[in-house]
Amino acid sequence: MSHQTLDRAPAPVRGRRSGLVLAIILTCQLMLVLDATVMNVALPRIQSDLGFSATGLSWVMTAYSLVFGGLLLLGGRAGDLFGRRRMFVAGTALFTLASLAGGLADSAALLITARVLQGVGAAMAGPSTLALVTTTFTEPKARVRALALFSAMSSGGFAIGLIVGGLLTEWISWRAALFINVPFGVAIALLAPRFVAEPERRRAHLDLPGAITGTLGVGALVFAFTHAASDGWGNPVTLGSLVGGLALLAGFVAIEARTATPLVPLRLFADRNRSAAYVNFFLGPMAMMSMFFFLTQFMQDIRHFAALATGFAFLPMAVLIFTMSRLVPRLLPRYGPKPLAVTGSILMVTGVGWLTLLTTESTYFPALLGPLLLMGLGGGLSFAPLNVIVMATVPNEDAGAAGGVLQTMQQVGSTLGLAVLVTVFGSVTRSAGTTGAQLTVDGMTAAFSTAAVFAACTVLVALTFRRQLPATASARP
């Protein structure tokens, strides 16, 4: 099977051009991540305007994350084979058109369809964003800095989505949360072909059996956990999706081990640090998403915050994540990934654990602000090194696949984690003897307790990291 190089590797970018290239890539990444939460604070108004049922409303969020997470592996390998810049631009264009359609939707069905198409576009563009960072910034110092900023966009984007969603919903309309993607998406699609270099790509066959089993397996698993949150684990559809998803993923691994051009090269998991980083990029978002989802409801439903106030309540966390992203490139060469990841994970455990003490009378300071600050510090310290660990030494020909796996872990982890925690919340509220606000808070604190277990697992995984950085990432500033 031919592996001819069709394009030369891009020369290192420097100066103003490097800043523009990074801005294009990071803006796209922020846009994709932001849409996972930007609709959260607008859900009550969407339900009122479009006539969603109470159970159907969750699909405004789930439709995007389900398709995004399910297709990421395919999008990552497609970028390796067909051109990362090409997939980046095509995915951004589709995402932009779907955002416009969603903003114009006049029925629940049209909005869900638009969110599905947004997920397809995000899965096409998402893996290429990380791969383009890796192949464009080849100098060690520039690569670590770019990856740290990418991590800040990936982690902080969830909080920024709540802030932007609150602003737009309060001042304009929930539709503006979708329309805002249009000017940015158009700018990215026009600027990327001019300024972002196309990395080398290979002429090879796409692993269709792996693409089908992997995509359907991840999608079925995400659907099973999402369905369990509303219909329970005893539901035949839930059980069928869970068993089918696990069987498909087992078949996927078997296919990848035998095929010459796998969708996910299993050699990506040969490095201990990279494998552990993948696991933590799955577990960390499982804990983080509970905070965004349940705290948004706590502020609005229990403490009666307005949409705008709810969004800005997450601002301290977002600021800390971005601040840490500027410090991590300096700390990483000095201390290595292990101390940073362990410290960050411990801070996350402490923050989520603090939330288990919430009551109906808890105020923003200190009961909410304290955990938000700890999660901002912890997320910034723990997630930025993971991007570097995964991408710093990956071969260029596998960069798209490595980025696809990493973002799949993040997206599927957040979706599965939220489904598990909503199931915990539902079981407590159905069986508890209390009613009203106290019942809701009891369910939330039970969910936060489970999230603290997920966060504690990230500490255990971080303890397995080797202290040294890879040689290509260890150059000091």
C-alpha positions as CSV (number, residue, x, y, z in Angstrom):
1,M,0.0,0.0,0.0
2,S,1.4,3.3,-1.1
3,H,2.4,6.0,1.5
4,Q,3.6,8.7,-0.9
5,T,4.1,12.1,0.5
6,L,1.9,14.6,-1.4
7,D,2.9,17.8,0.3
8,R,6.1,18.9,1.9
9,A,6.1,19.5,5.7
10,P,5.5,23.2,6.4
11,A,8.4,25.3,7.4
12,P,8.4,26.7,11.0
13,V,6.2,29.8,11.3
14,R,7.6,32.8,13.1
15,G,6.7,36.3,14.2
16,R,3.4,37.9,13.3
17,R,2.4,35.1,11.0
18,S,2.8,32.5,13.7
19,G,0.6,34.6,16.0
20,L,-2.1,34.8,13.2
21,V,-1.9,31.1,12.5
22,L,-2.3,30.3,16.2
23,A,-5.2,32.8,16.5
24,I,-7.0,31.1,13.6
25,I,-6.6,27.6,15.0
26,L,-7.4,28.6,18.6
27,T,-10.5,30.6,17.6
28,C,-11.9,27.5,15.9
29,Q,-11.2,25.3,18.9
30,L,-12.8,27.8,21.2
31,M,-15.9,28.0,19.0
32,L,-16.3,24.2,18.9
33,V,-15.8,23.7,22.7
34,L,-17.9,26.8,23.6
35,D,-21.0,25.3,21.8
36,A,-21.0,22.4,24.3
37,T,-22.2,24.7,27.0
38,V,-23.3,28.0,25.4
39,M,-26.9,26.8,25.2
40,N,-27.1,25.7,28.9
41,V,-28.4,28.9,30.4
42,A,-30.8,29.5,27.5
43,L,-32.6,26.1,27.8
44,P,-35.7,27.5,29.6
45,R,-36.2,30.1,26.9
46,I,-35.6,27.6,24.1
47,Q,-38.2,25.3,25.7
48,S,-40.7,28.1,25.9
49,D,-40.1,29.3,22.3
50,L,-40.0,26.0,20.5
51,G,-42.2,23.8,22.6
52,F,-39.7,21.2,23.8
53,S,-40.9,18.6,26.3
54,A,-39.1,18.4,29.6
55,T,-37.2,15.2,28.5
56,G,-36.7,16.3,24.9
57,L,-35.0,19.5,26.0
58,S,-31.8,17.7,27.0
59,W,-31.2,16.7,23.3
60,V,-30.4,20.4,22.6
61,M,-27.1,19.6,24.4
62,T,-26.8,15.9,23.8
63,A,-27.4,16.0,20.0
64,Y,-24.2,18.0,19.6
65,S,-22.0,16.2,22.0
66,L,-23.2,12.7,20.8
67,V,-22.4,13.3,17.2
68,F,-19.2,15.3,17.9
69,G,-17.8,12.5,20.2
70,G,-18.9,9.7,17.9
71,L,-17.3,11.0,14.8
72,L,-14.0,12.4,16.2
73,L,-11.9,9.3,15.5
74,L,-13.1,9.3,11.9
75,G,-12.4,13.0,11.5
76,G,-8.9,12.7,12.9
77,R,-7.8,10.0,10.5
78,A,-9.6,11.7,7.6
79,G,-7.4,14.7,8.2
80,D,-4.3,12.6,8.2
81,L,-5.2,11.1,4.8
82,F,-7.1,13.8,3.0
83,G,-5.4,16.9,4.3
84,R,-5.8,18.5,7.8
85,R,-6.2,22.0,6.5
86,R,-8.8,20.8,4.0
87,M,-10.8,19.0,6.8
88,F,-10.3,22.0,9.1
89,V,-11.8,24.4,6.5
90,A,-14.6,22.1,5.4
91,G,-15.6,21.2,9.0
92,T,-15.6,24.9,10.0
93,A,-17.8,25.8,7.0
94,L,-20.3,23.1,7.8
95,F,-20.3,24.1,11.5
96,T,-20.9,27.7,10.5
97,L,-23.8,26.9,8.2
98,A,-25.4,24.6,10.8
99,S,-25.1,27.4,13.4
100,L,-26.9,29.8,11.0
101,A,-29.7,27.2,10.5
102,G,-30.0,26.6,14.2
103,G,-30.4,30.3,14.9
104,L,-33.2,30.4,12.3
105,A,-35.0,27.2,13.5
106,D,-38.7,27.6,14.2
107,S,-39.3,24.1,15.6
108,A,-37.7,21.7,18.0
109,A,-36.9,19.2,15.1
110,L,-35.1,21.8,13.1
111,L,-33.0,22.9,16.0
112,I,-32.0,19.3,16.9
113,T,-31.1,18.7,13.2
114,A,-28.9,21.8,13.2
115,R,-27.2,20.7,16.4
116,V,-26.5,17.3,14.8
117,L,-24.9,19.0,11.7
118,Q,-22.9,21.2,14.1
119,G,-21.5,18.0,15.7
120,V,-20.5,16.6,12.2
121,G,-18.7,19.8,11.3
122,A,-17.0,19.9,14.7
123,A,-15.8,16.3,14.4
124,M,-14.3,17.2,11.0
125,A,-12.5,20.3,12.2
126,G,-11.7,19.4,15.8
127,P,-8.9,16.8,15.4
128,S,-7.3,18.9,12.7
129,T,-7.0,21.9,15.1
130,L,-4.7,20.0,17.5
131,A,-2.8,18.3,14.6
132,L,-2.2,21.7,12.9
133,V,-0.8,23.1,16.2
134,T,1.6,20.1,16.4
135,T,2.8,20.2,12.8
136,T,2.9,24.0,12.4
137,F,4.8,24.8,15.6
138,T,7.8,22.5,15.4
139,E,10.2,24.4,17.7
140,P,10.0,23.0,21.3
141,K,9.4,26.3,23.0
142,A,6.8,27.4,20.5
143,R,5.1,24.0,20.5
144,V,4.7,23.8,24.3
145,R,3.4,27.4,24.4
146,A,0.9,26.7,21.6
147,L,-0.3,23.4,23.2
148,A,-0.8,25.2,26.6
149,L,-2.9,27.9,25.0
150,F,-4.8,25.2,23.1
151,S,-5.5,23.4,26.4
152,A,-6.7,26.7,27.9
153,M,-9.2,27.1,25.1
154,S,-10.3,23.5,25.4
155,S,-10.8,23.7,29.2
156,G,-11.8,27.3,29.6
157,G,-14.2,27.2,26.7
158,F,-16.8,25.3,28.7
159,A,-16.8,28.2,31.3
160,I,-16.7,30.9,28.6
161,G,-19.7,29.2,26.9
162,L,-21.7,29.8,30.0
163,I,-20.6,33.4,30.2
164,V,-21.3,34.1,26.5
165,G,-24.6,32.2,26.6
166,G,-25.7,34.3,29.6
167,L,-24.8,37.6,28.0
168,L,-26.5,36.8,24.7
169,T,-29.6,35.2,26.2
170,E,-30.1,38.1,28.6
171,W,-29.3,41.0,26.2
172,I,-30.5,39.7,22.8
173,S,-31.9,36.1,22.4
174,W,-30.9,32.5,22.7
175,R,-30.6,32.5,18.9
176,A,-27.7,34.9,19.2
177,A,-25.7,32.1,20.9
178,L,-25.8,30.3,17.5
179,F,-25.6,33.3,15.3
180,I,-22.3,34.5,16.9
181,N,-20.5,31.5,15.4
182,V,-21.2,32.8,11.8
183,P,-18.8,35.7,11.5
184,F,-16.0,33.8,13.3
185,G,-16.6,30.7,11.2
186,V,-16.6,32.7,7.9
187,A,-13.4,34.5,8.9
188,I,-11.7,31.2,9.8
189,A,-12.8,29.5,6.6
190,L,-11.5,32.4,4.5
191,L,-8.2,33.0,6.4
192,A,-7.1,29.4,6.9
193,P,-6.3,28.6,3.3
194,R,-4.2,31.7,3.0
195,F,-2.2,31.6,6.2
196,V,-2.3,28.0,7.6
197,A,0.1,25.6,5.8
198,E,-1.1,22.2,4.7
199,P,1.1,19.5,6.4
200,E,2.3,16.5,4.6
201,R,-0.3,13.8,4.0
202,R,-0.3,10.3,2.7
203,R,-2.0,8.5,-0.1
204,A,-3.7,5.6,1.7
205,H,-7.0,3.9,2.1
206,L,-9.3,5.0,4.9
207,D,-9.9,2.3,7.4
208,L,-13.6,1.9,6.7
209,P,-14.3,-1.2,8.9
210,G,-12.5,0.6,11.7
211,A,-14.4,3.8,11.0
212,I,-17.7,2.1,11.1
213,T,-17.2,0.0,14.2
214,G,-15.4,2.8,16.1
215,T,-17.9,5.5,15.2
216,L,-20.9,3.4,15.9
217,G,-19.4,1.9,19.1
218,V,-18.6,5.3,20.6
219,G,-22.0,6.7,19.5
220,A,-23.9,3.7,21.0
221,L,-22.0,3.9,24.3
222,V,-22.7,7.6,24.6
223,F,-26.3,7.1,23.7
224,A,-26.6,4.3,26.2
225,F,-25.5,6.5,29.1
226,T,-27.5,9.4,27.9
227,H,-30.6,7.2,27.6
228,A,-30.0,5.7,31.0
229,A,-30.2,9.1,32.6
230,S,-33.9,9.4,31.6
231,D,-35.1,5.8,31.2
232,G,-32.9,3.8,33.6
233,W,-30.5,0.9,33.2
234,G,-33.2,-1.7,33.0
235,N,-34.6,-0.2,29.8
236,P,-34.2,-2.6,26.8
237,V,-32.9,0.3,24.6
238,T,-30.3,1.3,27.2
239,L,-29.1,-2.3,27.7
240,G,-29.1,-3.0,24.0
241,S,-27.1,0.2,23.2
242,L,-24.6,-0.5,26.0
243,V,-24.0,-4.2,25.0
244,G,-23.9,-3.2,21.3
245,G,-21.5,-0.4,21.9
246,L,-19.0,-2.5,23.9
247,A,-19.1,-5.3,21.3
248,L,-18.5,-2.8,18.5
249,L,-15.6,-1.2,20.4
250,A,-14.1,-4.7,21.0
251,G,-14.4,-5.4,17.2
252,F,-12.8,-2.0,16.6
253,V,-9.7,-2.8,18.6
254,A,-9.4,-6.2,16.8
255,I,-9.6,-4.4,13.4
256,E,-7.1,-1.7,14.4
257,A,-4.5,-4.4,15.5
258,R,-4.6,-6.0,12.0
259,T,-5.1,-3.3,9.4
260,A,-2.2,-1.6,7.7
261,T,-3.6,1.9,7.9
262,P,-5.6,1.9,11.1
263,L,-8.0,4.7,12.1
264,V,-6.3,4.7,15.5
265,P,-2.7,3.4,15.4
266,L,-2.4,1.3,18.6
267,R,1.3,2.4,18.7
268,L,-0.1,5.7,20.1
269,F,-0.7,3.8,23.4
270,A,2.8,2.3,23.6
271,D,4.1,5.3,25.6
272,R,3.1,5.1,29.2
273,N,2.8,8.8,29.7
274,R,0.6,9.2,26.6
275,S,-1.7,6.4,27.6
276,A,-2.1,7.8,31.1
277,A,-2.8,11.3,29.7
278,Y,-5.5,9.8,27.5
279,V,-7.1,8.2,30.6
280,N,-7.0,11.5,32.5
281,F,-8.5,13.4,29.6
282,F,-11.4,11.0,29.9
283,L,-11.8,11.2,33.7
284,G,-11.2,14.9,34.2
285,P,-14.1,16.1,32.0
286,M,-16.3,13.5,33.7
287,A,-15.9,15.5,36.9
288,M,-15.8,19.0,35.4
289,M,-19.0,18.8,33.4
290,S,-21.0,18.1,36.6
291,M,-20.0,21.4,38.0
292,F,-21.1,23.3,34.9
293,F,-24.4,21.5,34.5
294,F,-25.6,21.3,38.1
295,L,-24.2,24.7,39.3
296,T,-26.0,26.4,36.5
297,Q,-29.2,24.9,37.7
298,F,-28.4,25.6,41.4
299,M,-27.8,29.3,40.6
300,Q,-30.9,29.8,38.5
301,D,-33.4,27.4,40.2
302,I,-32.3,27.5,43.8
303,R,-30.6,30.9,44.3
304,H,-32.6,32.6,41.5
305,F,-29.7,34.1,39.6
306,A,-30.5,35.7,36.2
307,A,-29.0,34.2,33.1
308,L,-26.4,37.0,32.9
309,A,-25.4,36.7,36.5
310,T,-25.1,32.9,36.1
311,G,-22.7,33.2,33.2
312,F,-20.5,35.8,35.0
313,A,-20.4,33.6,38.1
314,F,-18.0,31.3,36.2
315,L,-15.7,34.1,35.1
316,P,-13.2,33.7,38.0
317,M,-12.7,30.0,36.9
318,A,-12.2,30.9,33.3
319,V,-9.7,33.6,34.2
320,L,-7.7,31.2,36.3
321,I,-7.6,28.5,33.6
322,F,-6.2,31.1,31.1
323,T,-3.7,32.4,33.7
324,M,-2.4,29.0,34.4
325,S,-2.1,28.3,30.6
326,R,0.5,31.2,30.5
327,L,2.4,29.8,33.5
328,V,2.4,26.1,32.5
329,P,5.0,26.5,29.6
330,R,7.4,27.9,32.2
331,L,6.7,25.3,34.9
332,L,6.6,22.3,32.6
333,P,10.4,22.3,31.6
334,R,11.4,22.9,35.3
335,Y,9.2,20.4,37.1
336,G,8.0,18.0,34.5
337,P,4.4,16.9,33.9
338,K,3.9,14.7,37.0
339,P,4.0,17.3,39.8
340,L,1.8,19.6,37.8
341,A,-0.8,17.0,37.0
342,V,-0.9,15.6,40.5
343,T,-1.2,19.0,42.1
344,G,-3.9,20.0,39.6
345,S,-5.9,16.8,40.2
346,I,-5.8,17.2,44.0
347,L,-7.1,20.8,43.6
348,M,-9.9,19.5,41.4
349,V,-10.8,16.8,44.0
350,T,-10.9,19.4,46.7
351,G,-13.1,21.7,44.6
352,V,-15.7,19.1,43.7
353,G,-15.6,17.8,47.3
354,W,-16.4,21.2,48.6
355,L,-19.6,21.3,46.4
356,T,-20.9,18.3,48.3
357,L,-21.6,20.6,51.2
358,L,-24.1,22.8,49.3
359,T,-27.4,23.6,51.0
360,T,-30.4,25.6,49.8
361,E,-29.0,28.5,51.8
362,S,-25.5,28.4,50.3
363,T,-24.3,31.8,48.9
364,Y,-22.0,32.5,46.1
365,F,-19.2,33.5,48.5
366,P,-17.7,31.3,49.6
367,A,-19.7,28.2,48.8
368,L,-19.6,28.6,45.1
369,L,-16.6,30.9,44.5
370,G,-14.2,28.7,46.5
371,P,-14.8,25.5,44.4
372,L,-14.8,27.5,41.2
373,L,-11.3,28.9,42.0
374,L,-10.0,25.5,43.0
375,M,-11.4,23.9,39.8
376,G,-9.9,26.7,37.7
377,L,-6.4,26.3,39.3
378,G,-6.7,22.5,39.1
379,G,-8.0,22.3,35.6
380,G,-5.3,24.7,34.3
381,L,-2.5,22.8,36.0
382,S,-3.7,19.3,35.1
383,F,-5.0,19.6,31.6
384,A,-2.3,21.7,29.9
385,P,0.5,19.1,30.6
386,L,-1.8,16.4,29.2
387,N,-1.9,18.1,25.7
388,V,1.9,18.3,25.7
389,I,2.3,14.7,26.9
390,V,0.1,13.4,24.1
391,M,1.2,15.6,21.2
392,A,4.8,16.6,21.9
393,T,6.5,13.4,20.4
394,V,3.8,12.0,18.2
395,P,5.0,11.4,14.6
396,N,3.5,13.9,12.1
397,E,1.7,11.2,10.2
398,D,-0.2,10.3,13.3
399,A,-0.9,13.8,14.6
400,G,-4.5,13.8,13.4
401,A,-5.2,10.4,14.9
402,A,-3.6,11.4,18.2
403,G,-5.6,14.6,18.3
404,G,-8.8,12.7,17.4
405,V,-8.3,10.2,20.3
406,L,-7.5,13.0,22.7
407,Q,-10.5,15.0,21.8
408,T,-12.7,11.9,21.7
409,M,-11.6,11.2,25.3
410,Q,-12.5,14.7,26.4
411,Q,-15.8,14.8,24.5
412,V,-17.0,11.3,25.3
413,G,-15.8,11.6,28.9
414,S,-17.8,14.8,29.5
415,T,-20.9,13.3,27.9
416,L,-20.7,9.9,29.7
417,G,-19.8,11.6,33.0
418,L,-22.8,13.9,32.7
419,A,-25.1,11.0,31.9
420,V,-23.8,9.0,34.9
421,L,-24.2,12.0,37.2
422,V,-27.7,12.9,36.0
423,T,-28.6,9.2,36.6
424,V,-27.3,9.5,40.2
425,F,-29.2,12.8,40.6
426,G,-32.4,11.1,39.3
427,S,-32.1,8.1,41.6
428,V,-31.7,10.3,44.7
429,T,-34.5,12.6,43.8
430,R,-36.9,9.7,43.1
431,S,-36.2,7.9,46.4
432,A,-35.6,10.8,48.8
433,G,-38.2,11.8,51.3
434,T,-37.7,15.5,51.0
435,T,-39.4,17.7,48.4
436,G,-38.9,21.0,46.5
437,A,-35.6,22.8,46.6
438,Q,-34.1,20.6,49.3
439,L,-34.7,17.5,47.2
440,T,-33.0,19.1,44.2
441,V,-29.9,20.0,46.3
442,D,-29.8,16.5,47.8
443,G,-29.6,15.1,44.2
444,M,-26.9,17.6,43.3
445,T,-24.7,16.9,46.3
446,A,-25.0,13.1,45.5
447,A,-23.9,13.8,41.9
448,F,-21.0,15.9,43.2
449,S,-19.9,13.1,45.5
450,T,-19.7,10.8,42.4
451,A,-17.8,13.4,40.5
452,A,-15.3,13.6,43.3
453,V,-14.6,9.9,42.8
454,F,-13.9,10.5,39.1
455,A,-11.6,13.4,40.1
456,A,-9.8,11.2,42.7
457,C,-9.1,8.7,39.9
458,T,-7.2,11.4,38.0
459,V,-4.9,11.7,41.0
460,L,-4.1,8.0,40.9
461,V,-3.5,8.1,37.2
462,A,-1.3,11.2,37.4
463,L,0.9,9.4,39.9
464,T,1.9,7.0,37.2
465,F,3.5,9.7,35.0
466,R,7.2,9.7,34.5
467,R,8.7,12.9,35.8
468,Q,10.7,13.7,32.6
469,L,9.4,15.5,29.7
470,P,9.9,14.1,26.2
471,A,13.1,15.4,24.7
472,T,11.3,17.4,22.0
473,A,9.2,19.2,24.6
474,S,11.8,19.8,27.3
475,A,13.7,22.8,25.8
476,R,13.7,25.6,28.3
477,P,12.4,29.1,27.2
